Amino acid sequence: MNGVGPSPRCDEIGVGYGGIRRPDPAIERAIETALDGARRIVNIGAGTGSYEPAGRSIAAVEPSAVMIGQRSSALAPAVQAVAEELPLAKGAADAALAVLTVMHWGDLARGLAEMRRVASKTVILTIDPEVVAQLWIIKDDAPETALTHVASLPSIKDLAAAFPEARVRTVLVPRRCTDGFMAAFWGRPEAYLDPEIRRATSPWHQITKSTADRAIHRLSMDLADGTWDGRYGHLRSAPTHDVGLGLVIGG
């Protein structure tokens, strides 16, 4: 994407998003640990409010009206704005949080600069493209997403370089992860056959419907004849898996 402003794709993904993309406790704990003692938090690309810690002052910023409309009334109201133009004063927050959103920003460098402007501490949850590219659903069934979704992901190394003394922490994803991002179903292949699950994740919106249909047909055939279980059946009982999810913590 070029320029700044909300992507129409965010509104497409937003339909039914709240029911599929529920915060996972293990990921939630990792984020809260990274936020440490920060009391004033700006959540950039806040979506429906997942991972906004309770008991803290939250400023939620989200470009999509569809996403904002699904936020619980118990959460802080969200301001409709983009990461590249945060409606906050310099140093307005203790920490700037960005959860699985940097790949959607129109101008990554500008968005990261805004994070540094409004907060001394930054916490970014993202996915490393080199690791997720090896995920079976991408490698075997939907290789086209390597040119779209995977290519849109900034490397964790590059993100860390944007912040002084940044630390990187790998976040292992539980097999029963409740946050239905694409890689979350690494050990539950049948989940990808559900169109509602696919609709709530951006990679399926970045390829054509016919391409997605072919990918799902390949997977369904591999499940039906036992090919998938012959290759990856061990994943069905693995408690966690490294899909490239990680935290970049600055400040």
Secondary structure, DSSP 4 states (H G I P E B T S, - for coil): --SSS--HHHHHHHTTHHHHBPPPHHHHHHHHHHHTT--EEEEET-TT-TT--TTSEEEEE-S-HHHHTTS-TTSPPEE---GGG-SS-TT-EEEEEEES-GGG-S-HHHHHHHHHHHEEEEEEEEE-HHHHTTSHIIIII-GGGGTTHHHHSPPHHHHHHTSTT-EEEE-PEETT-SB--GGGGTT-GGGGG-HHHHHTSGGGGSS-HHHHHHHHHHHHHHHHTTHHHHHHGGGGT-SEE-SSEEEEEE-
